């Protein structure tokens, strides 16, 4: 199956490096609104280049458009691709507003197409292992989840010097204007909704603690750089999710059940070990064991072919979408699943110091684990 990439920015290198794990996926070509960037990317990865979006969408060989543009362009590019009869895999978020996201999902359904959204870390080895252990009731009935997505004081880091393998600078202006919740909360939101079902309500607080994050370019808007949310799922489980680029780096996930605690240290590593700490009883006292037990990963993660602050298979979501199309089955990261997670993340992002409860309006059918994780 042939795919075309729109957007040759910082994250595109990670997709190209991990596409090598899926020889059935071929890159028909790449395109970027900045021709110089597309030319550099095309030459570095030895892939064809389209001169315009119209040329890309007119290519009858392209089945999937991989939308890696900046978040503000996701809706426009995805809509154009769907209208051209292409399936779409979009970087997060699906869209910056719910009306736009709902329009994309409705358009895909009308055209008999699929639209799916990153992140795809739910399909990774650590997430699938956790999910398997939960189905086995390894820690009994789950009551509570603590999830952290804190990345440290990014504004104090040398982010202006960060470049991708092909030499593309980290898009710090876009990152700061979009905000860390829309950029990063999805890494755990997708796990939580897959594990515990649709969210019913979310009570959140978000704030911009550091409005002046750079000196060379003024931000057009200040997005929240901190958020915290309490999410109630249809299953009865409650999760607390924090996300920031202020607090010290912490990507822990802790799932608390009647018989113990299960978790990982970092969702950005597909091979992050899964641990279990069980309740033990000594005489008349019951307490949490200080020792962690390893729960074996369902399979060994592949090599990702790049170095960085994470080890994730960015192309796995694209491969899952392609497989669903070929096998004529529902996609695990389905349109409704992607839409529900988009709504949940937007509810957290838009809380803006109000703390008001938000009642979710979307839902999705249960999704299946990966075949090798059942």
ZIBELJO-V271227 format. One record per residue. N is the residue number from 1. PHI is phi in radians with two decimals (* if undefined). PSI is psi as a letter, one per 20 degrees, with the letter a starting at -180 (999 if undefined). OMEGA is omega in degrees with one decimal (none if undefined). Layout:
N PHI PSI OMEGA
N PHI PSI OMEGA
This chain:
1 * p -176.9
2 -1.78 p 178.9
3 -2.13 q 175.0
4 -2.18 p -176.8
5 -1.81 p 172.8
6 -1.91 o -177.3
7 1.85 o -177.1
8 -1.90 l -178.4
9 -1.49 b -169.9
10 -0.98 g -174.0
11 -1.34 i -175.0
12 -1.06 h 178.4
13 -1.02 h -178.2
14 -1.14 h 177.1
15 -1.17 g -178.5
16 -1.12 h -178.5
17 -1.18 h -178.0
18 -1.64 i 174.4
19 -1.08 h 178.3
20 -1.06 h 178.0
21 -1.29 i -174.9
22 -2.27 n -175.7
23 -1.08 i 178.4
24 -1.34 i 177.5
25 -1.69 p -179.9
26 -2.07 q 178.5
27 -1.53 o 178.9
28 -1.27 h 179.1
29 2.95 r -179.9
30 -2.25 q -179.2
31 -2.67 q 176.4
32 -2.53 q -179.9
33 -1.16 h 173.7
34 -1.70 o -172.6
35 -1.06 h 179.7
36 -1.07 h 179.7
37 -1.17 g 178.3
38 -1.13 h 179.8
39 -1.10 g 179.2
40 -1.10 g -177.9
41 -1.14 g -180.0
42 -1.07 g -179.1
43 -1.20 g -176.5
44 -1.12 g -176.2
45 -1.68 j 178.5
46 0.98 l 176.9
47 -2.17 q 179.8
48 -1.12 r -179.0
49 -2.25 p 172.4
50 -1.63 q -179.8
51 -1.48 i -178.3
52 -2.73 r 176.8
53 -1.16 h 179.3
54 -1.06 g 178.7
55 -1.11 g 179.5
56 -1.10 g -176.2
57 -1.22 h 179.2
58 -1.47 i -178.3
59 -1.31 o -176.9
60 -1.22 i -179.4
61 -1.38 i -176.1
62 -1.45 p 177.6
63 -1.73 h -176.4
64 -2.18 p 170.9
65 -1.74 p 177.8
66 -1.68 o -173.0
67 -1.60 o -178.9
68 -1.98 k 178.5
69 -1.31 r 176.6
70 -1.20 q -172.0
71 -0.93 h 180.0
72 -1.12 i -179.8
73 -1.79 i -175.0
74 -1.01 g -177.5
75 -1.06 g -176.6
76 -1.06 g -177.0
77 -1.23 g -179.2
78 -1.12 h 178.9
79 -1.10 g 179.5
80 -1.07 h -179.8
81 -1.16 g 179.2
82 -1.12 g 179.7
83 -1.14 h 177.3
84 -1.52 j 177.4
85 1.48 k -179.2
86 -1.80 q 167.7
87 -1.24 q -174.5
88 -2.29 p 165.1
89 -2.06 o -173.8
90 -1.95 q 168.2
91 -1.12 r 179.9
92 -1.32 q -10.3
93 -1.38 r 177.0
94 -0.99 g 175.1
95 -2.76 r -176.0
96 -1.45 i 176.0
97 -2.37 q 179.7
98 -1.20 g 176.5
99 -0.99 h 178.2
100 -1.17 g 179.8
101 -1.10 g 179.1
102 -1.12 h 178.0
103 -1.12 g 179.7
104 -1.12 g -179.6
105 -1.14 g 178.5
106 -1.14 g 179.7
107 -1.11 g 178.0
108 -1.05 g 180.0
109 -1.11 g 179.3
110 -1.08 h -176.6
111 -1.57 i -177.7
112 1.21 k -177.4
113 -2.02 r 175.6
114 -1.97 q 170.5
115 -2.25 p -175.6
116 -2.33 q -174.3
117 -2.31 q 170.5
118 -1.18 r 3.4
119 -1.45 q -179.6
120 -1.84 j -176.8
121 -1.09 i 174.3
122 -1.01 h -178.3
123 -1.48 j -178.8
124 -1.38 r -174.7
125 -1.12 g -178.6
126 -1.15 g -179.8
127 -1.12 g -179.0
128 -1.16 h 177.2
129 -1.18 g 176.4
130 -1.01 g -178.0
131 -1.09 g 177.6
132 -1.08 g 179.7
133 -1.11 h 177.2
134 -1.15 g 178.1
135 -1.13 h 177.9
136 -1.46 j 179.6
137 1.03 k -177.9
138 -1.06 h 178.5
139 -2.10 k 178.9
140 1.27 b 179.6
141 -1.27 p -179.7
142 -1.42 p -179.6
143 -1.99 h -167.5
144 -2.57 q 177.0
145 -2.33 p 170.5
146 -1.97 p 178.5
147 -2.19 p -177.7
148 -2.12 p 174.1
149 -2.33 m 179.8
150 -1.84 p -172.2
151 -2.11 j 176.6
152 1.41 r -177.6
153 -1.36 m -175.2
154 -1.04 h -177.7
155 -1.17 i 176.8
156 -1.70 i -178.9
157 -1.62 r -180.0
158 -1.38 l -173.1
159 -1.13 h 179.4
160 -1.24 i 178.7
161 -1.77 i -178.7
162 -1.33 p 178.2
163 -2.35 q 177.8
164 -1.36 r -177.3
165 -1.04 h -179.7
166 -1.54 j 174.4
167 1.68 j -179.9
168 -1.54 p -180.0
169 -1.16 q 173.0
170 -1.09 p -174.9
171 -1.39 m -171.5
172 -1.10 h 178.8
173 -1.09 g 176.9
174 -1.07 g -178.0
175 -1.04 g -178.4
176 -1.22 h -178.9
177 -1.34 h 177.0
178 -1.36 g 178.0
179 1.72 q -173.3
180 -1.20 h -178.8
181 -1.19 g 177.8
182 -1.14 h -178.4
183 -1.39 h -167.2
184 -2.17 h -176.3
185 -1.06 h -177.8
186 -1.06 h -179.3
187 -1.04 h 176.0
188 -1.79 h 178.9
189 -0.99 g -179.5
190 -1.13 h 176.8
191 -1.13 g -174.2
192 -1.12 g -179.6
193 -1.22 h 176.8
194 -1.14 g -176.9
195 -1.23 g -166.9
196 -2.06 j 176.3
197 1.56 a -177.5
198 -1.03 q 173.6
199 -1.39 q 177.7
200 -1.73 g 179.9
201 -2.45 q 174.0
202 -2.44 p 174.6
203 -1.97 o -169.4
204 -2.32 r 175.4
205 -2.46 p 175.4
206 -2.39 q -176.5
207 -2.77 q 172.0
208 -1.71 o -175.8
209 -1.48 h -176.4
210 -2.24 n -175.8
211 -1.23 h -176.1
212 -1.82 n -173.7
213 -1.72 i -176.6
214 -2.67 r -176.6
215 -2.09 h -174.1
216 -1.49 h -179.7
217 -2.38 p 179.2
218 -1.35 p 176.9
219 -1.33 q 176.8
220 -1.32 h 177.2
221 -2.74 q 178.6
222 -1.82 o 177.9
223 -1.52 q 176.8
224 -1.02 p 174.1
225 -1.90 j 174.8
226 -2.59 p 172.7
227 -2.62 q 174.0
228 -2.46 p -176.6
229 -2.44 q 169.9
230 -1.94 o -172.8
231 -1.99 p 176.2
232 -1.82 p -179.0
233 -1.69 q -179.2
234 -1.02 h 179.9
235 -1.29 i -177.9
236 1.75 i 178.5
237 -1.22 q 175.9
238 -2.04 p 178.7
239 -2.21 q 170.9
240 -1.90 p -178.7
241 -2.11 p 173.7
242 -1.97 q -179.6
243 -2.61 p 179.6
244 -2.82 r 166.5
245 -2.09 k 178.9
246 -2.23 g -178.6
247 -1.20 q 179.4
248 -0.95 q -176.6
249 -0.94 p -179.2
250 -2.78 o 179.3
251 -2.06 k -176.4
252 -1.25 q 168.6
253 -2.25 p 177.5
254 -2.20 p 179.1
255 -1.91 o -172.3
256 -1.82 p 178.3
257 -2.11 r -179.0
258 -1.13 h -174.6
259 -1.94 j 179.1
260 2.72 a -178.9
261 -2.20 p 178.1
262 -2.26 q 179.5
263 -3.08 a 175.5
264 -2.42 r -179.5
265 -1.62 h -174.4
266 -2.75 o -179.6
267 -1.29 i 178.9
268 -1.47 j 176.8
269 -2.09 o -176.7
270 -1.09 h 178.8
271 -1.80 j 179.0
272 -1.05 p -176.0
273 -1.06 q 175.7
274 -1.67 p -178.6
275 -2.10 q 175.4
276 -2.31 p 172.4
277 -2.04 p -173.3
278 -1.78 q 174.1
279 -1.30 p 177.2
280 -2.22 q -179.2
281 -2.16 p 175.1
282 -2.20 o -176.2
283 0.99 d -176.3
284 -1.74 j -177.6
285 -2.01 q 174.9
286 -2.12 p -178.8
287 -2.66 r -179.4
288 -1.36 p 178.1
289 -1.10 p 176.3
290 -1.34 i -176.6
291 -1.72 p 177.8
292 -1.67 p 173.8
293 -1.84 p 177.1
294 -1.39 p 170.7
295 -1.81 p -170.7
296 -1.11 p 175.3
297 -1.09 q -176.9
298 -1.15 h 172.4
299 -2.84 r 179.7
300 -1.36 p 179.3
301 -1.13 q 177.3
302 -1.32 r 172.8
303 -1.41 q -172.8
304 -1.76 i 171.7
305 1.31 j 177.8
306 -2.62 r 176.2
307 -1.92 q 179.1
308 2.86 a -177.5
309 -1.41 j 177.1
310 -2.61 r 173.8
311 -2.32 n -177.0
312 -2.21 q 177.4
313 -1.60 n -175.2
314 -1.07 h -175.5
315 -1.43 i -175.2
316 -1.12 h 177.9
317 -1.15 h 177.3
318 -1.12 g 179.5
319 -1.11 h 177.9
320 -1.14 g 177.4
321 -1.09 g 179.6
322 -1.08 g 179.5
323 -1.12 g 179.0
324 -1.11 h 178.8
325 -1.14 g -177.9
326 -1.17 h -177.7
327 -1.55 i 179.0
328 0.93 l 179.4
329 -2.27 r 176.5
330 -1.09 q 176.1
331 -1.42 p -178.8
332 -1.07 g 174.6
333 -1.59 m -169.2
334 -1.21 r 176.5
335 -0.98 g -178.8
336 -1.21 h 175.6
337 -1.10 g 178.9
338 -1.11 h 179.9
339 -1.15 g 179.6
340 -1.07 g 179.6
341 -1.18 h 176.9
342 -1.10 g 178.9
343 -1.11 g -178.1
344 -1.11 g -179.6
345 -1.18 g 177.8
346 -1.10 h 178.8
347 -1.08 h 178.4
348 -1.23 g -178.8
349 -1.03 g -173.5
350 -1.51 j -179.1
351 -1.05 g 171.9
352 0.76 l 171.3
353 1.24 j -179.7
354 -1.50 h -178.3
355 1.21 j -176.9
356 -1.28 p 177.5
357 -1.09 q 179.2
358 -2.14 p 179.4
359 -1.68 p -177.3
360 -1.19 q -178.0
361 -1.98 i -176.6
362 -1.93 r 177.0
363 -2.64 a 179.8
364 -2.81 q 175.7
365 -1.33 q 177.3
366 -0.97 q 179.1
367 -1.86 q -174.8
368 -1.62 q 172.5
369 -1.14 r 173.2
370 -1.14 q -176.6
371 -0.99 h -177.2
372 -1.47 j -178.0
373 -2.06 j -178.4
374 -1.41 999 none
